[in-house]
């Protein structure tokens, strides 16, 4: 998209704000309505168990843990597609991939999708809005739609560099750049009469792309975890990689190729998992500084903080590094919501309900007292926790980017107990009992004992595919690569 076209797109979205009735009244009535400030923190590739509060006894995340222990910690949070560009579009719009139509790294959200995203809807309602970090959807971040925007994606790069030259000409790590920007935003908007919504998108703990990829840490964390031995995953044993069918078990498979450079030897495994943890600890410290600033400004008691990962990450499990496919390490993410004004009955709550990335936008809007548009497919998580709406029994998983031998495409259904996945280009099925086989070691798809369960999930898969599926031509003709 040319810049002139993008300016037209931005003006279309901005013009949609003008006729919104009650804009000034809502802004003025902030104190009466006590609309909360909202901070949404998104980490890149942080898997569900890479946080102390989720049971990891090695990683140091005291600030995340405190938020989780004082708020609501979702034990079963998932993404509907495990790849960053698609997941981020789902977070912004509250929609499945097949609804928002982002299935690669180059496509920008449409004007209609942007107009119905949570930041723009909050801006309509009188909020100051900010975005800091990697926007991650398309190559033209819509900075005109925010009151404060710090873009870490240089030019048309879809993945920022970890180390850049700062304003003073000295090298600075991306996490520090974003932490400084958070402080600047709070200094500017923290005392405004209008409430604010700040979205922060960290690069950490994503690897720096390369051959091989690397984890670029902040130097001050280089000695963290040095005296610790990281346990080897159950499914890191070679036999689990060899269980895959021939179309998957190739050296051209991205997950396997990246595994070789990052986890292919015991020494590489120890160093790179520790670096992954070090990057997350760096984010945790930035959160601590942010909370200190909120207290200093006197607004901590009216500021909601949400933390989520955009997708998970294989750290050697199944002989891979990366995400993409429907295994727990890939699709399950951390999610916590700290709201100082949450009713006591759901404070310090470890929620077992299935929560999704498409739920973030409607949940944020509900907190601000704004009705979610009909286009949103997610739900307000607090309405679900309070049993005002039915609990989610399952969800549809879809992955379409690239395809072929490099990244085979996949669809499926995830329930609280079972997981059914279908490699749609190869007609190969997987069935896992994740309650009794949490590491997904045994594919039950061909076991007669599970024949009825398999058929039940096949039928549900067909129902959800009809509801959410992408027309075959749309993804089978896509040959876009990184």
N, C-alpha and C positions, 0 to 999 in steps of 0.2 A: 504493500500500500504506500503510495507517495505521500509526502508530508502534506501537500495541499488537500489530498483526499482525507487525510486524518483530521485536519483542521475542520473540514466540513462535518465529519463524523462527530467531533467534539462539540461543534456548535449545535448540531441536532440534539445531542443529549442535553446540553446546557439549556437549550431553548425549552426543553420539556420541563425544566424546573419553574419557568416563569408563571405558567397558569396555575400552579399548585396553590389552592386556596388555603389561607391560614398560616402561610410561611412566617410572617412577622409576628403574628399572635403566638405561635408556638415558641418562637425564639424568646419573646418577652416573658412567656409564662413558664420559663424553665424552673424557677424556684418553686412555683406552685405545684407543678407536676413532678418535680424532683427527678427529672430524667437523668439517668446515670451517665457518667462518662464510660466509654467502652474501649478497652485495648485488646486487640486480637493479635496474638503472637503465633507466627507460623514458622516451624523449623523445617528444614529440607532434608528428607530421608531419615528422620528420627523414628525408629521403630517403637512399638508399644512398650517393650521391656527395657528401653534405654533411659530409665528414670528410677531413682531410688524408691519412690512411692509405689511403683509398679512391681516391686520385689527384687530389683537389682541391688545386690549388696556391695558391689564394687564401685559403680559410677557415683560421682559426687555431684548431686543436684539439690542442695539444701533449699534453695529458693523455690524451685519447682515443687519440691516435696511439701514445703510449708503451704503453698497455694493449694495443693491437692488435699492436704490434711485439713485445711480450714474451709474447703469448698466442696464441690462435687467432682469425684474422680470416676470417669467412665472406664469400666474394666473391659468392655467389649466395643471399642470404637474402631470403625473401619473406613476405608475409602472405597468408592464404587469403581474406581479405575486407578491402578497403581502406576502412575506416571505423572510427573509434576505439572506439566502444562494443562492436562485434562483435569486433574484434581483441583488445581487452583481456580480454574474456570467454574468448577462445580461448587467450590466454596463461595465464590463471589455471587453466583447466580442462584444457588440452591437447586441446581438441576443436574440430571444425569447427562453424560456425554452426548447421548443421542438427541438431547433437547437443545443443548447450547452449541453443538456442532464444532467444538474444538477437539480435533483429534490429531494435531501435529503442533510443532513448535513455532510455526510461522503465521498462523491464522489469528487475526485479532477478533475480539468479541464484536458482534454486530452492535449498531447503535441501540437497537431495541434491548438486547441483552444487557448492555451497560446501563441503560436507563432503568432497568429493573434489578440492578445489582444492589447489595446492601449499602455500599458507601454512598451511592447517588440517592437512594431513597432516604437515607439519614440526612444527607445534605438538603434534600427537599424539605425535611421536617425541622430544619433549623440547626442542625449539628454542624460544628466545624469538623472537617474531615482531613485526615492525613494518611499518607502512605510512605513507608520507608523500606527500601531494600529491593529485592528482586520481584518485579510484578509477575513475570513468569507466564504470561499469556500473550502470544503474538510478539511482534517486534516493535510495536508502537505503543508504549505505556501511555494511558490517557491522563497525563499529568494535569491537563487543563481542568479535570473534573474534581481536583482536590485543592484544598486551601494550602496544603503543605505537602510537598512531594520531594523525596530524595531517592533518586534512581541509581541503583548500583549496577545496572546493565549498561555498559558503555556501547554507544552506537547501536547497532542492530544485533548485538550478541544476546543470546538467550540464557547465558550462564555467566554471571559476573566473575571476575578474577578475585582471588582471596586477598591479594596484596596489591595496593595501588598507592599512588602518591597522594597524600592528604593536602589540605589547604595550605599547610606550612611547607610543602615540598618534601616532607619526610614520608617514608613508607609507613603504611598503616594497614592493619588487618581488617577485613570486611566486618567482622563482629564488632570491632571497636568503632568503625565508621558508623555503623547502625546504632550502637549504644550512644555515641555522641549526638546523633540526629534525634534520638528519643529525648535526650535531655533538652535539646533546642526546641523541639515541638512543645514539650511540657512547659518550658519557660515562657513560650509565646502564647499558648492557648490554655494553660492550666488555670489561669485566674479569670478567664473570659466568662461573661454571664451566660453565654451559650454552652451547652454540653459539647463534648468532642467524642469522635470515634477515630482512633489511631490504629491502623493496620501495619504490622511490622513483619517483614518477610526475611528471615535470616537465610544466608547461604549454608551456614553450618547445619548439620555435619556432612553435607554433600561433598563428595570428592572433587578435586580439581581435575577436569577432563584432560586426558593425555594418554600417552602410550608408554608405560602403563599410567593409569590415573594415580593421583597422590592425595593424601590428606594433609593440607597445609594448615598447621596449627599456629596459634599465637605463642611466641617464644616463652612467655612466662609460665606456660603449662607443660613445658617439655619434660619436666621431672615427675609430673603427676602419673601415678600408676606404675612407675618404673619398677617397683619391688613387688608387683602383683603378677600372678600368673592367671591369665584369662582362661577359663575352662573351655575345652573344645566342644562344639555343639554335637549333639547325638548324631545328627544326620550329616556331619562332615566326613564320616567314614566313606571311602571310595565306593562301597557297595550301593550307597543311595544314589549317587550320580549314575551308576551303571543300571539302575532300575528304570531309568527313563527310556522311552521308545527311541528307535534310531533317528527319526526326524528331529528329535530334541537333543540327543546325545552327540553333538558335533562340536568341533573346535570353533566353528563360526558363530555358535550361540553366544550372544553378548554376555549373558550371565557367566558362562564358562570362561570366555576370553578375559573378562575383567577379574575373575577369580584368580587366574594364573599370576597376574601382576601384583595382586594385593594380598591374597591368602594362600598362594600356591605352595608355600613352605611353612613349617612351624614358626620360624622366626618372623616371616612376613605377617603371618596371622597375628602373632602377639603384638607386633609394632603397630599394625594398622587398626586393629580393634581398639588399642589404647589411644591412638590418634583420633579415632572416631569419638571415643569417650571424652578426650581432651577438648574437642571442638564443642561438644554439648556442655561441658563444664564452663567453657567460655561464655556460651549463651546464658547459662544459669547465673553467672556473675553479672551480666548485663541486666538481667531481670532484677537482681538484688539492688543494683544502682537505680533502676527505674522506680522500684518501690520506695526507696529512700527519698527520691525526688517527690513522689506523690505525697508522702507524709510531710515533707518540708513545706509543700504548697498548701497543705491542709485539705486535700481532696481525696485522700486514700479511702475515706469512708463512703464515698459516692462514686467509686471507680470499679467497674467490673473488669476482670482480667481473664481472658480465655487463652489457653495454649493448646495447640494441636500440631501434629506432624502432617506433611502433605502426602506422604506415603511411607511405607516401611522400607526395610533394607535387609537383604541376605548378607550375613557376615560369615560366610562359609557354609551355611546350611545347604544341604542338597548339592554340595560341590559348586556353589555359585556366589557371585557378588552382584548386587543390583536389586531390582524389584520386578515389576511387570506382571508376574503370574500370581495366581490366587492363593499362595501359601500364606500362613499366618505371619511369618516374618515380613512379608511383602505388603499385605493389605491391612494389617492391624496396626493402629497408631495410638500414641498417647493423646488423651483429651481430658482436660480439666477446665472447670468453670468456677472461678472464685468471685462471688458476689457478696459484698459485705452486708447486703440487705436481704439475702436469701432467708426464707422462713426457716425457723429452727429445725423443723421436722426433716428437712433435706440438707442441712449443713453437715459437714464431715461425713458425707455419704459416698459409699463405694457402689456406684450404680452398675447393675448387671445387664441392664437393657442394651440392646443393639443401638448404637449411635453411629451416624454417618457424616461424611464431609458435607453432604447436601443439607444437613440440618443446621449448619453454622449460620447461614444467612437468615432463615426464619427465626432462629433463636435470638440472634442479635436484634432483629427488628422488634420482636415481642418484648424484649427488655426495654426498648425505647418507646413502647406503647404504639407501635406502628403495625398495621395489618400487612401481612406478607401478600404479595400479588399472587394471583391464581397460577401464574407460570411456575412458581416455585414448587418443587416436588418433595422437598424435605419437610420436617416438622419442627415445631418449637419443643426442644428437649425438656424444658421444665413442665410443659403441659403433659408430656408423656410421663415424667417422674411423678406428677401429682395425679395420674390416672384420669386426666381430663380428656385424653384421647387414647385409643388402643395402643398397646405396646407393639413394636415391630416384631414380626415372627421370622422374617427373612429379608434378603435383599438380592438384587440382580447385580452380578459382577460382569464388567465388559472391558476388554483390552484389545485394541485394534491397531495400534501404531506399528508401522513398518511391516510386520508379518514375515512369512518365509522362514528360512532356516535361522536367521539372525534373532528374530523375536516372534516366535509363533503366536498367532492370535488366539484369544481365549474368551469364553463366556461361561457363566455359571450361576449357581444359587448358593448362598450361604445362610444356614440356619443357626440356631443356638447350639445345635449338636452336630449336624452333618454339613459337609461341604461337597458340592457336586460341581465339577469343572469339565468343560468340553473344549478341546483344541479344535476350533471350527474349520481350519484348513485341512485337518488330518483325520477328523472324525474319531478322535481318541478321547476316552472318558476317564475321569478320576473320581473316586468317591472316598472321602475320609470321614471317620468318626472322630471329630476333633475333641469330643468330651473325654473319650477313653484313649485316644491316640493324638495328643496335642502337638506332637512333633511331625505328624503326618508321614509316618514311616511305611504304612501299609495301604496300598490302593485296593479298595474293596469292590471295585466295579465289576469284577468277574467272579466274585464269590457268591455262590447260590444262596447263602444265608441272608444276604442283603438284597436279593432280587426285588422284593416288594418295595423296599426303601428306595432302591435305585429307580424303579419305575415311577414312584411317587415324585421323586425329585426331577426326573425327566419331564413329567407332566407340568410340574410347577415352572420348570425352566422354559418350556414352550409358552406358558401363559405370560411370564415376565418378558420373554423375548418379543412377543407380540406387542406388549405394552411399551417396552423400552428399546427394543432392538433397532439397529441401524440397517437401512436397506442394503442388501448385499453389495450392490455396485459401488456404493459410497466408500466402503472400506476395502473391498477386494481390488479396486482399481487404484488405490492409494499406494504410490511407490516412493513417497517422500522419505528421506533419510536424514540423519543428523547432519 
